[in-house]
């Protein structure tokens, strides 16, 4: 669920087992606005992000726009350009936290989006709903480019229709020359996602992807920063997969020194995945990491607001950007802004909840998952 809390857009999971047991409840009126409550006590105002107007349209070849791309957060158009992955169907290779095949199996998306389709949808999303940047991710194909070729074509198709910054996300390609090709095609920033950093954790949580070593990722980061510039290369780090805090902090410090933005998010266990029953990290765990990494980002000049496109610029899936104020210690926990926030690896990451049609009636949204302070919501 995408919602605005104290001026910041945040993504809140409501379709997980942990959310079902949450003590937090959002009561939403027909206008999409309401309050967050706990034990009957109002904590904070909340407003749902409205369903975008471009969702009502279809491509010239008859495919509904939401099957091509979705609104993430308040102003980001996101699409998985290849909805299949060489590892997903092999449980001994698949990432335990990934649900890339769920929406395809449910008929909510298409297996491959074309550059023409994405250009058409991006133009409409910018014109009708004020979308400001685009995130393109992909499942990993068997080709040595790891999806970079199709991402480049898709970025080119978008730029042919509308001038929006584009982030592309893929595994490191075998040939780093693809970074130059992607940049020339219109990709403005690049994401290559480590997710976990300890070898044992990677082997357990993402056995197939772990075959691409951490060392190889860092070689790719170094090459990509030379092409896209400092702050325009990022990587997901998922807290809660098993990495020790010290490992996540050490990796983040090394990434920041290279000019790579470590986009730290908590694990959100997605129903139907092998990690569905894994406990997400605690709020204290996340706050401690954010409070250390945020000021380091600021001192290095790697602020989320300066990222041209993508997840780090959006920030709705992480509280990290709220800790970027240089030299400022983390504020004490505020129960009015306690949330568990979702990674965009979830197929349901941007579900829009309809307001009740009956005048004066207040609908009860499923309970919100507790646990993580969104400092960003207070800092805006």
FENSUL-V456601 format. One record per backbone hydrogen bond with DSSP energy under -0.5 kcal/mol. NH is the residue of the N-H (numbers start at 1). CO is the residue of the C=O. Records with the same first field share a line. If there is no record, write none. Layout:
NH = CO, CO
//
This chain:
2 = 351
3 = 10
4 = 47
5 = 3, 8
8 = 5
10 = 3
11 = 316
12 = 1, 10
13 = 340
20 = 16
21 = 17, 18
22 = 19
24 = 368
25 = 37
27 = 25, 35
28 = 26, 363
29 = 33
32 = 29
34 = 46
35 = 27
36 = 44
37 = 25
38 = 41
39 = 23
41 = 38
43 = 36
44 = 36
46 = 34
47 = 4
48 = 32
49 = 2
55 = 52
56 = 53
57 = 54
59 = 63
62 = 59
64 = 62
65 = 57
67 = 64
68 = 65
69 = 65
70 = 78
72 = 70, 76
76 = 72
77 = 133
78 = 70, 76
79 = 135
81 = 79, 137
83 = 111
86 = 140
89 = 85
90 = 87
91 = 89
93 = 90
94 = 90
96 = 205
98 = 95
99 = 345
102 = 99
103 = 99
105 = 101
106 = 102
107 = 104
108 = 103
109 = 103
110 = 67
113 = 81
118 = 114
119 = 115
120 = 116
121 = 117
122 = 118
123 = 119
124 = 120
125 = 121
126 = 122
127 = 123
128 = 124
129 = 125
130 = 126
131 = 125
132 = 75
133 = 75
134 = 165
135 = 77
136 = 167
137 = 79, 135
139 = 82
141 = 139
146 = 143
148 = 145
151 = 147
152 = 148
153 = 149
154 = 150
155 = 151
156 = 152
157 = 153
158 = 154
159 = 155
160 = 156
161 = 158
162 = 158
164 = 162
165 = 132
167 = 134
168 = 189
169 = 136
170 = 191
171 = 146
174 = 144
176 = 174
178 = 175
179 = 176
180 = 176
181 = 177
182 = 178
183 = 179
184 = 180
185 = 181
186 = 182, 183
187 = 182
188 = 166
189 = 166
190 = 232
191 = 168
192 = 234
194 = 192
195 = 236
196 = 194
202 = 198
203 = 199
204 = 200
205 = 201
206 = 202
207 = 94
208 = 93
209 = 93
210 = 206
211 = 208
212 = 209
213 = 211
217 = 213
218 = 214
219 = 215
220 = 216
221 = 217
222 = 218
223 = 219
224 = 220
225 = 221
226 = 222
227 = 223, 224
228 = 224
229 = 225
231 = 259
232 = 229
233 = 259
234 = 190
235 = 261
237 = 263
238 = 195
239 = 237, 265
241 = 238
247 = 244
248 = 244
249 = 245
250 = 246
251 = 247
252 = 248
253 = 249
254 = 250
255 = 251
256 = 252
257 = 253
258 = 254, 255
259 = 255, 256
260 = 255
261 = 233
262 = 260
263 = 235, 261
264 = 262
265 = 237
267 = 239
269 = 267
273 = 270
275 = 96
276 = 273
278 = 275
286 = 282
287 = 283
288 = 284
289 = 285
290 = 286
291 = 287
292 = 288, 289
293 = 289
294 = 290
296 = 292
297 = 293
298 = 294
299 = 295
300 = 296
301 = 297, 298
302 = 297
303 = 301
306 = 303
307 = 304
314 = 310
315 = 311
318 = 315
322 = 319
323 = 320
324 = 321
328 = 325
329 = 327
335 = 333
337 = 334
338 = 335
339 = 337, 372
340 = 369
342 = 11
346 = 343
349 = 346
351 = 348
353 = 351
361 = 358
363 = 28, 361
365 = 26, 363
368 = 24
369 = 13
372 = 339
373 = 371
374 = 337
375 = 373
377 = 374
378 = 374, 375
379 = 375
380 = 376
//
